[in-house]
Amino acid sequence: EEQSSLFTLADLVVMPSVSEPFGIIPLESMSNGTPVIVSKQSGVAEVITRALKVDFWDTDEMANNILAVIRNKALSDTLQKEGLAQAKGITWDKAALKMKTLYQTIS
């Protein structure tokens, strides 16, 4: 509960990981309506489409995206709304079903 309230207080969550197998923080952020910026190299970047993505080494582009979200209310609102909707659709049950289907396809 406390964690959720912290996400809702944040204007933006940035995860500029060099390498991250998945990274649950962006999904937790999105599920609380907080806009997200992730590095393209993170595993979660393959799953989420309603977030801004930047190469971890491109600090200028990362800064530009941070400023864009903070300064542009329409962009922030869109990322909040779309991210929240996407996060609600990402569940462990759906991931398990996808894996089951994949295994059945290749066996």
N, CA, C and O atoms as CSV, one atom per row, in Angstrom:
chain,resi,resn,atom,element,x,y,z
A,1,GLU,N,N,0.835,-1.194,0.000
A,1,GLU,CA,C,0.000,0.000,0.000
A,1,GLU,C,C,0.883,1.262,0.000
A,1,GLU,O,O,0.629,2.211,-0.742
A,2,GLU,N,N,1.918,1.251,0.844
A,2,GLU,CA,C,2.824,2.400,0.906
A,2,GLU,C,C,3.571,2.571,-0.412
A,2,GLU,O,O,3.770,3.690,-0.884
A,3,GLN,N,N,3.980,1.454,-0.996
A,3,GLN,CA,C,4.684,1.500,-2.273
A,3,GLN,C,C,3.793,2.107,-3.356
A,3,GLN,O,O,4.256,2.935,-4.140
A,4,SER,N,N,2.540,1.712,-3.409
A,4,SER,CA,C,1.612,2.258,-4.400
A,4,SER,C,C,1.448,3.758,-4.236
A,4,SER,O,O,1.390,4.493,-5.221
A,5,SER,N,N,1.373,4.212,-2.991
A,5,SER,CA,C,1.211,5.655,-2.778
A,5,SER,C,C,2.456,6.419,-3.206
A,5,SER,O,O,2.356,7.558,-3.662
A,6,LEU,N,N,3.621,5.807,-3.065
A,6,LEU,CA,C,4.846,6.473,-3.525
A,6,LEU,C,C,4.869,6.599,-5.051
A,6,LEU,O,O,5.277,7.628,-5.588
A,7,PHE,N,N,4.432,5.553,-5.737
A,7,PHE,CA,C,4.374,5.626,-7.199
A,7,PHE,C,C,3.416,6.721,-7.653
A,7,PHE,O,O,3.708,7.446,-8.605
A,8,THR,N,N,2.282,6.846,-6.984
A,8,THR,CA,C,1.306,7.851,-7.402
A,8,THR,C,C,1.795,9.271,-7.115
A,8,THR,O,O,1.326,10.223,-7.739
A,9,LEU,N,N,2.725,9.418,-6.186
A,9,LEU,CA,C,3.296,10.741,-5.902
A,9,LEU,C,C,4.350,11.149,-6.940
A,9,LEU,O,O,4.615,12.336,-7.133
A,10,ALA,N,N,4.938,10.166,-7.595
A,10,ALA,CA,C,6.012,10.436,-8.558
A,10,ALA,C,C,5.440,10.989,-9.867
A,10,ALA,O,O,4.367,10.579,-10.311
A,11,ASP,N,N,6.167,11.918,-10.472
A,11,ASP,CA,C,5.796,12.432,-11.788
A,11,ASP,C,C,6.206,11.461,-12.892
A,11,ASP,O,O,5.613,11.436,-13.970
A,12,LEU,N,N,7.235,10.662,-12.598
A,12,LEU,CA,C,7.837,9.810,-13.615
A,12,LEU,C,C,8.741,8.792,-12.936
A,12,LEU,O,O,9.357,9.086,-11.911
A,13,VAL,N,N,8.819,7.596,-13.508
A,13,VAL,CA,C,9.777,6.589,-13.056
A,13,VAL,C,C,10.699,6.280,-14.226
A,13,VAL,O,O,10.244,6.009,-15.338
A,14,VAL,N,N,12.003,6.325,-13.960
A,14,VAL,CA,C,13.013,6.082,-14.991
A,14,VAL,C,C,13.841,4.873,-14.581
A,14,VAL,O,O,14.361,4.821,-13.466
A,15,MET,N,N,13.964,3.897,-15.485
A,15,MET,CA,C,14.791,2.719,-15.246
A,15,MET,C,C,15.819,2.614,-16.376
A,15,MET,O,O,15.577,1.950,-17.384
A,16,PRO,N,N,16.979,3.281,-16.197
A,16,PRO,CA,C,17.995,3.308,-17.256
A,16,PRO,C,C,18.992,2.155,-17.151
A,16,PRO,O,O,20.197,2.373,-17.274
A,17,SER,N,N,18.514,0.945,-16.928
A,17,SER,CA,C,19.375,-0.212,-16.697
A,17,SER,C,C,20.242,-0.540,-17.898
A,17,SER,O,O,19.810,-0.457,-19.048
A,18,VAL,N,N,21.474,-0.914,-17.600
A,18,VAL,CA,C,22.386,-1.390,-18.642
A,18,VAL,C,C,21.899,-2.762,-19.110
A,18,VAL,O,O,21.865,-3.051,-20.306
A,19,SER,N,N,21.529,-3.585,-18.155
A,19,SER,CA,C,21.011,-4.915,-18.454
A,19,SER,C,C,20.083,-5.323,-17.319
A,19,SER,O,O,20.469,-5.287,-16.151
A,20,GLU,N,N,18.894,-5.699,-17.656
A,20,GLU,CA,C,17.893,-6.077,-16.653
A,20,GLU,C,C,17.106,-7.241,-17.238
A,20,GLU,O,O,16.457,-7.077,-18.271
A,21,PRO,N,N,17.145,-8.417,-16.605
A,21,PRO,CA,C,16.430,-9.557,-17.168
A,21,PRO,C,C,14.946,-9.263,-17.404
A,21,PRO,O,O,14.394,-9.647,-18.435
A,22,PHE,N,N,14.315,-8.599,-16.473
A,22,PHE,CA,C,12.931,-8.187,-16.698
A,22,PHE,C,C,12.695,-6.824,-16.073
A,22,PHE,O,O,12.590,-5.842,-16.807
A,23,GLY,N,N,12.609,-6.719,-14.806
A,23,GLY,CA,C,12.379,-5.430,-14.160
A,23,GLY,C,C,10.908,-5.194,-13.901
A,23,GLY,O,O,10.186,-4.747,-14.792
A,24,ILE,N,N,10.460,-5.480,-12.715
A,24,ILE,CA,C,9.041,-5.368,-12.370
A,24,ILE,C,C,8.654,-3.922,-12.037
A,24,ILE,O,O,7.477,-3.569,-12.105
A,25,ILE,N,N,9.621,-3.097,-11.683
A,25,ILE,CA,C,9.327,-1.720,-11.271
A,25,ILE,C,C,8.547,-0.937,-12.324
A,25,ILE,O,O,7.595,-0.244,-11.966
A,26,PRO,N,N,8.903,-1.014,-13.597
A,26,PRO,CA,C,8.097,-0.289,-14.583
A,26,PRO,C,C,6.629,-0.733,-14.612
A,26,PRO,O,O,5.733,0.098,-14.766
A,27,LEU,N,N,6.383,-2.033,-14.464
A,27,LEU,CA,C,4.996,-2.510,-14.443
A,27,LEU,C,C,4.264,-2.028,-13.196
A,27,LEU,O,O,3.094,-1.650,-13.264
A,28,GLU,N,N,4.951,-2.042,-12.062
A,28,GLU,CA,C,4.331,-1.522,-10.839
A,28,GLU,C,C,4.020,-0.038,-10.988
A,28,GLU,O,O,2.976,0.436,-10.539
A,29,SER,N,N,4.926,0.681,-11.615
A,29,SER,CA,C,4.716,2.113,-11.840
A,29,SER,C,C,3.507,2.353,-12.733
A,29,SER,O,O,2.632,3.160,-12.418
A,30,MET,N,N,3.475,1.639,-13.848
A,30,MET,CA,C,2.372,1.801,-14.794
A,30,MET,C,C,1.043,1.424,-14.158
A,30,MET,O,O,0.024,2.063,-14.421
A,31,SER,N,N,1.048,0.386,-13.320
A,31,SER,CA,C,-0.206,-0.043,-12.700
A,31,SER,C,C,-0.707,0.961,-11.666
A,31,SER,O,O,-1.845,0.868,-11.205
A,32,ASN,N,N,0.141,1.915,-11.305
A,32,ASN,CA,C,-0.261,2.991,-10.397
A,32,ASN,C,C,-0.444,4.314,-11.135
A,32,ASN,O,O,-0.598,5.363,-10.509
A,33,GLY,N,N,-0.426,4.262,-12.471
A,33,GLY,CA,C,-0.657,5.459,-13.266
A,33,GLY,C,C,0.527,6.401,-13.363
A,33,GLY,O,O,0.354,7.593,-13.615
A,34,THR,N,N,1.733,5.875,-13.165
A,34,THR,CA,C,2.932,6.701,-13.244
A,34,THR,C,C,3.623,6.464,-14.582
A,34,THR,O,O,3.896,5.315,-14.929
A,35,PRO,N,N,3.916,7.526,-15.347
A,35,PRO,CA,C,4.616,7.371,-16.622
A,35,PRO,C,C,5.996,6.733,-16.421
A,35,PRO,O,O,6.617,6.885,-15.368
A,36,VAL,N,N,6.459,6.023,-17.442
A,36,VAL,CA,C,7.692,5.250,-17.336
A,36,VAL,C,C,8.603,5.505,-18.528
A,36,VAL,O,O,8.155,5.630,-19.667
A,37,ILE,N,N,9.901,5.579,-18.227
A,37,ILE,CA,C,10.954,5.567,-19.246
A,37,ILE,C,C,11.884,4.413,-18.890
A,37,ILE,O,O,12.374,4.333,-17.763
A,38,VAL,N,N,12.129,3.519,-19.845
A,38,VAL,CA,C,13.019,2.382,-19.611
A,38,VAL,C,C,14.105,2.349,-20.683
A,38,VAL,O,O,13.960,2.938,-21.755
A,39,SER,N,N,15.193,1.649,-20.371
A,39,SER,CA,C,16.219,1.462,-21.393
A,39,SER,C,C,15.753,0.363,-22.351
A,39,SER,O,O,15.087,-0.591,-21.950
A,40,LYS,N,N,16.113,0.520,-23.603
A,40,LYS,CA,C,15.756,-0.468,-24.618
A,40,LYS,C,C,16.400,-1.820,-24.317
A,40,LYS,O,O,15.937,-2.850,-24.805
A,41,GLN,N,N,17.472,-1.819,-23.510
A,41,GLN,CA,C,18.196,-3.035,-23.212
A,41,GLN,C,C,17.555,-3.864,-22.105
A,41,GLN,O,O,17.983,-4.992,-21.864
A,42,SER,N,N,16.555,-3.342,-21.436
A,42,SER,CA,C,15.905,-4.082,-20.354
A,42,SER,C,C,14.923,-5.095,-20.920
A,42,SER,O,O,14.351,-4.893,-21.991
A,43,GLY,N,N,14.736,-6.178,-20.193
A,43,GLY,CA,C,13.803,-7.209,-20.636
A,43,GLY,C,C,12.374,-6.719,-20.712
A,43,GLY,O,O,11.614,-7.133,-21.588
A,44,VAL,N,N,12.004,-5.834,-19.790
A,44,VAL,CA,C,10.635,-5.322,-19.756
A,44,VAL,C,C,10.317,-4.494,-21.007
A,44,VAL,O,O,9.150,-4.342,-21.368
A,45,ALA,N,N,11.343,-3.962,-21.664
A,45,ALA,CA,C,11.129,-3.169,-22.882
A,45,ALA,C,C,10.490,-4.009,-23.990
A,45,ALA,O,O,9.845,-3.476,-24.892
A,46,GLU,N,N,10.681,-5.336,-23.907
A,46,GLU,CA,C,10.075,-6.225,-24.896
A,46,GLU,C,C,8.590,-6.446,-24.641
A,46,GLU,O,O,7.856,-6.855,-25.541
A,47,VAL,N,N,8.147,-6.175,-23.413
A,47,VAL,CA,C,6.775,-6.461,-23.019
A,47,VAL,C,C,5.892,-5.227,-23.060
A,47,VAL,O,O,4.741,-5.301,-23.492
A,48,ILE,N,N,6.416,-4.094,-22.615
A,48,ILE,CA,C,5.590,-2.893,-22.545
A,48,ILE,C,C,5.737,-2.051,-23.806
A,48,ILE,O,O,6.828,-1.919,-24.360
A,49,THR,N,N,4.633,-1.493,-24.239
A,49,THR,CA,C,4.639,-0.634,-25.421
A,49,THR,C,C,4.173,0.779,-25.085
A,49,THR,O,O,4.298,1.687,-25.907
A,50,ARG,N,N,3.641,0.966,-23.893
A,50,ARG,CA,C,3.101,2.264,-23.488
A,50,ARG,C,C,4.049,3.000,-22.542
A,50,ARG,O,O,3.639,3.542,-21.516
A,51,ALA,N,N,5.321,3.001,-22.916
A,51,ALA,CA,C,6.364,3.691,-22.159
A,51,ALA,C,C,7.369,4.237,-23.165
A,51,ALA,O,O,7.435,3.773,-24.304
A,52,LEU,N,N,8.137,5.206,-22.744
A,52,LEU,CA,C,9.210,5.711,-23.598
A,52,LEU,C,C,10.430,4.827,-23.404
A,52,LEU,O,O,10.724,4.396,-22.289
A,53,LYS,N,N,11.147,4.558,-24.505
A,53,LYS,CA,C,12.311,3.674,-24.458
A,53,LYS,C,C,13.515,4.375,-25.073
A,53,LYS,O,O,13.424,4.985,-26.138
A,54,VAL,N,N,14.645,4.274,-24.375
A,54,VAL,CA,C,15.868,4.950,-24.797
A,54,VAL,C,C,17.046,4.014,-24.565
A,54,VAL,O,O,17.044,3.243,-23.605
A,55,ASP,N,N,18.052,4.073,-25.431
A,55,ASP,CA,C,19.286,3.324,-25.176
A,55,ASP,C,C,19.905,3.820,-23.877
A,55,ASP,O,O,19.981,5.027,-23.651
A,56,PHE,N,N,20.350,2.898,-23.017
A,56,PHE,CA,C,20.864,3.285,-21.700
A,56,PHE,C,C,22.048,4.236,-21.791
A,56,PHE,O,O,22.250,5.055,-20.894
A,57,TRP,N,N,22.829,4.144,-22.850
A,57,TRP,CA,C,24.027,4.973,-22.979
A,57,TRP,C,C,23.732,6.366,-23.540
A,57,TRP,O,O,24.597,7.241,-23.496
A,58,ASP,N,N,22.546,6.579,-24.057
A,58,ASP,CA,C,22.202,7.869,-24.669
A,58,ASP,C,C,21.615,8.813,-23.607
A,58,ASP,O,O,20.403,9.014,-23.528
A,59,THR,N,N,22.505,9.374,-22.806
A,59,THR,CA,C,22.068,10.211,-21.679
A,59,THR,C,C,21.381,11.491,-22.143
A,59,THR,O,O,20.496,12.000,-21.455
A,60,ASP,N,N,21.773,12.013,-23.290
A,60,ASP,CA,C,21.110,13.217,-23.810
A,60,ASP,C,C,19.653,12.924,-24.159
A,60,ASP,O,O,18.761,13.704,-23.825
A,61,GLU,N,N,19.415,11.799,-24.831
A,61,GLU,CA,C,18.045,11.424,-25.188
A,61,GLU,C,C,17.230,11.084,-23.943
A,61,GLU,O,O,16.037,11.383,-23.873
A,62,MET,N,N,17.879,10.460,-22.967
A,62,MET,CA,C,17.192,10.153,-21.709
A,62,MET,C,C,16.741,11.453,-21.043
A,62,MET,O,O,15.599,11.565,-20.598
A,63,ALA,N,N,17.644,12.431,-20.978
A,63,ALA,CA,C,17.303,13.727,-20.370
A,63,ALA,C,C,16.191,14.418,-21.156
A,63,ALA,O,O,15.283,15.003,-20.566
A,64,ASN,N,N,16.259,14.350,-22.495
A,64,ASN,CA,C,15.216,14.961,-23.329
A,64,ASN,C,C,13.851,14.328,-23.055
A,64,ASN,O,O,12.843,15.031,-22.987
A,65,ASN,N,N,13.819,13.015,-22.900
A,65,ASN,CA,C,12.556,12.327,-22.616
A,65,ASN,C,C,12.027,12.673,-21.232
A,65,ASN,O,O,10.823,12.863,-21.055
A,66,ILE,N,N,12.913,12.756,-20.257
A,66,ILE,CA,C,12.494,13.133,-18.902
A,66,ILE,C,C,11.856,14.518,-18.928
A,66,ILE,O,O,10.772,14.721,-18.382
A,67,LEU,N,N,12.534,15.467,-19.564
A,67,LEU,CA,C,12.012,16.833,-19.642
A,67,LEU,C,C,10.699,16.882,-20.428
A,67,LEU,O,O,9.789,17.633,-20.076
A,68,ALA,N,N,10.606,16.086,-21.484
A,68,ALA,CA,C,9.382,16.071,-22.290
A,68,ALA,C,C,8.185,15.633,-21.455
A,68,ALA,O,O,7.118,16.241,-21.534
A,69,VAL,N,N,8.352,14.590,-20.662
A,69,VAL,CA,C,7.245,14.095,-19.838
A,69,VAL,C,C,6.878,15.111,-18.769
A,69,VAL,O,O,5.699,15.349,-18.506
A,70,ILE,N,N,7.888,15.708,-18.155
A,70,ILE,CA,C,7.627,16.675,-17.085
A,70,ILE,C,C,6.991,17.955,-17.616
A,70,ILE,O,O,6.118,18.532,-16.968
A,71,ARG,N,N,7.421,18.393,-18.776
A,71,ARG,CA,C,6.943,19.674,-19.323
A,71,ARG,C,C,5.668,19.561,-20.152
A,71,ARG,O,O,4.937,20.541,-20.299
A,72,ASN,N,N,5.396,18.378,-20.695
A,72,ASN,CA,C,4.271,18.207,-21.609
A,72,ASN,C,C,3.162,17.414,-20.913
A,72,ASN,O,O,3.217,16.186,-20.848
A,73,LYS,N,N,2.172,18.114,-20.402
A,73,LYS,CA,C,1.075,17.488,-19.659
A,73,LYS,C,C,0.330,16.471,-20.510
A,73,LYS,O,O,-0.069,15.419,-20.010
A,74,ALA,N,N,0.140,16.770,-21.784
A,74,ALA,CA,C,-0.579,15.839,-22.660
A,74,ALA,C,C,0.196,14.524,-22.807
A,74,ALA,O,O,-0.404,13.449,-22.784
A,75,LEU,N,N,1.502,14.600,-22.956
A,75,LEU,CA,C,2.332,13.395,-23.060
A,75,LEU,C,C,2.267,12.607,-21.755
A,75,LEU,O,O,2.076,11.391,-21.765
A,76,SER,N,N,2.425,13.302,-20.644
A,76,SER,CA,C,2.356,12.651,-19.330
A,76,SER,C,C,1.007,11.970,-19.127
A,76,SER,O,O,0.949,10.821,-18.688
A,77,ASP,N,N,-0.065,12.668,-19.442
A,77,ASP,CA,C,-1.415,12.110,-19.281
A,77,ASP,C,C,-1.614,10.874,-20.159
A,77,ASP,O,O,-2.203,9.886,-19.723
A,78,THR,N,N,-1.125,10.935,-21.383
A,78,THR,CA,C,-1.250,9.799,-22.297
A,78,THR,C,C,-0.472,8.592,-21.776
A,78,THR,O,O,-0.984,7.472,-21.776
A,79,LEU,N,N,0.760,8.819,-21.334
A,79,LEU,CA,C,1.555,7.716,-20.785
A,79,LEU,C,C,0.902,7.132,-19.536
A,79,LEU,O,O,0.930,5.919,-19.329
A,80,GLN,N,N,0.318,7.986,-18.707
A,80,GLN,CA,C,-0.376,7.504,-17.509
A,80,GLN,C,C,-1.559,6.620,-17.889
A,80,GLN,O,O,-1.687,5.495,-17.405
A,81,LYS,N,N,-2.414,7.134,-18.751
A,81,LYS,CA,C,-3.647,6.433,-19.136
A,81,LYS,C,C,-3.345,5.133,-19.884
A,81,LYS,O,O,-3.876,4.075,-19.547
A,82,GLU,N,N,-2.493,5.225,-20.897
A,82,GLU,CA,C,-2.179,4.054,-21.714
A,82,GLU,C,C,-1.361,3.025,-20.930
A,82,GLU,O,O,-1.567,1.820,-21.073
A,83,GLY,N,N,-0.432,3.509,-20.102
A,83,GLY,CA,C,0.372,2.603,-19.284
A,83,GLY,C,C,-0.470,1.843,-18.284
A,83,GLY,O,O,-0.284,0.642,-18.089
A,84,LEU,N,N,-1.391,2.537,-17.654
A,84,LEU,CA,C,-2.300,1.904,-16.690
A,84,LEU,C,C,-3.127,0.817,-17.362
A,84,LEU,O,O,-3.272,-0.283,-16.827
A,85,ALA,N,N,-3.662,1.127,-18.527
A,85,ALA,CA,C,-4.468,0.148,-19.263
A,85,ALA,C,C,-3.626,-1.065,-19.659
A,85,ALA,O,O,-4.081,-2.202,-19.537
A,86,GLN,N,N,-2.414,-0.829,-20.129
A,86,GLN,CA,C,-1.563,-1.946,-20.528
A,86,GLN,C,C,-1.163,-2.797,-19.320
A,86,GLN,O,O,-1.194,-4.026,-19.389
A,87,ALA,N,N,-0.790,-2.153,-18.224
A,87,ALA,CA,C,-0.364,-2.890,-17.034
A,87,ALA,C,C,-1.468,-3.794,-16.513
A,87,ALA,O,O,-1.196,-4.897,-16.041
A,88,LYS,N,N,-2.704,-3.339,-16.595
A,88,LYS,CA,C,-3.830,-4.163,-16.136
A,88,LYS,C,C,-3.986,-5.422,-16.985
A,88,LYS,O,O,-4.513,-6.429,-16.512
A,89,GLY,N,N,-3.533,-5.370,-18.225
A,89,GLY,CA,C,-3.655,-6.518,-19.120
A,89,GLY,C,C,-2.497,-7.491,-19.051
A,89,GLY,O,O,-2.537,-8.547,-19.682
A,90,ILE,N,N,-1.464,-7.152,-18.293
A,90,ILE,CA,C,-0.304,-8.033,-18.168
A,90,ILE,C,C,-0.436,-8.807,-16.861
A,90,ILE,O,O,-0.338,-8.242,-15.771
A,91,THR,N,N,-0.660,-10.122,-16.996
A,91,THR,CA,C,-0.839,-10.957,-15.806
A,91,THR,C,C,0.025,-12.214,-15.926
A,91,THR,O,O,0.440,-12.604,-17.017
A,92,TRP,N,N,0.280,-12.831,-14.778
A,92,TRP,CA,C,1.043,-14.086,-14.779
A,92,TRP,C,C,0.242,-15.184,-15.486
A,92,TRP,O,O,0.826,-16.043,-16.147
A,93,ASP,N,N,-1.070,-15.163,-15.355
A,93,ASP,CA,C,-1.894,-16.174,-16.023
A,93,ASP,C,C,-1.752,-16.078,-17.538
A,93,ASP,O,O,-1.639,-17.096,-18.221
A,94,LYS,N,N,-1.757,-14.853,-18.061
A,94,LYS,CA,C,-1.599,-14.676,-19.508
A,94,LYS,C,C,-0.214,-15.107,-19.971
A,94,LYS,O,O,-0.072,-15.708,-21.036
A,95,ALA,N,N,0.808,-14.803,-19.175
A,95,ALA,CA,C,2.176,-15.216,-19.513
A,95,ALA,C,C,2.295,-16.736,-19.521
A,95,ALA,O,O,2.934,-17.311,-20.402
A,96,ALA,N,N,1.673,-17.386,-18.530
A,96,ALA,CA,C,1.709,-18.845,-18.456
A,96,ALA,C,C,0.986,-19.473,-19.650
A,96,ALA,O,O,1.465,-20.451,-20.224
A,97,LEU,N,N,-0.153,-18.914,-20.019
A,97,LEU,CA,C,-0.908,-19.425,-21.161
A,97,LEU,C,C,-0.098,-19.278,-22.451
A,97,LEU,O,O,-0.110,-20.165,-23.305
A,98,LYS,N,N,0.591,-18.169,-22.582
A,98,LYS,CA,C,1.424,-17.933,-23.760
A,98,LYS,C,C,2.551,-18.974,-23.843
A,98,LYS,O,O,2.835,-19.503,-24.918
A,99,MET,N,N,3.185,-19.261,-22.705
A,99,MET,CA,C,4.250,-20.270,-22.671
A,99,MET,C,C,3.684,-21.660,-22.976
A,99,MET,O,O,4.294,-22.427,-23.721
A,100,LYS,N,N,2.542,-21.978,-22.413
A,100,LYS,CA,C,1.910,-23.277,-22.654
A,100,LYS,C,C,1.616,-23.464,-24.135
A,100,LYS,O,O,1.878,-24.521,-24.708
A,101,THR,N,N,1.067,-22.417,-24.744
A,101,THR,CA,C,0.758,-22.459,-26.173
A,101,THR,C,C,2.027,-22.638,-26.998
A,101,THR,O,O,2.044,-23.405,-27.960
A,102,LEU,N,N,3.079,-21.937,-26.622
A,102,LEU,CA,C,4.356,-22.066,-27.326
A,102,LEU,C,C,4.891,-23.487,-27.229
A,102,LEU,O,O,5.308,-24.066,-28.233
A,103,TYR,N,N,4.881,-24.052,-26.024
A,103,TYR,CA,C,5.361,-25.421,-25.846
A,103,TYR,C,C,4.533,-26.415,-26.647
A,103,TYR,O,O,5.085,-27.355,-27.219
A,104,GLN,N,N,3.221,-26.225,-26.698
A,104,GLN,CA,C,2.363,-27.126,-27.456
A,104,GLN,C,C,2.636,-27.000,-28.956
A,104,GLN,O,O,2.521,-27.976,-29.696
A,105,THR,N,N,2.991,-25.810,-29.393
A,105,THR,CA,C,3.282,-25.574,-30.816
A,105,THR,C,C,4.554,-26.278,-31.242
A,105,THR,O,O,4.619,-26.811,-32.349
A,106,ILE,N,N,5.570,-26.292,-30.387
A,106,ILE,CA,C,6.864,-26.861,-30.792
A,106,ILE,C,C,7.018,-28.330,-30.415
A,106,ILE,O,O,8.009,-28.957,-30.790
A,107,SER,N,N,6.067,-28.887,-29.688
A,107,SER,CA,C,6.215,-30.311,-29.314
A,107,SER,C,C,5.475,-31.213,-30.256
A,107,SER,O,O,5.495,-32.433,-30.087
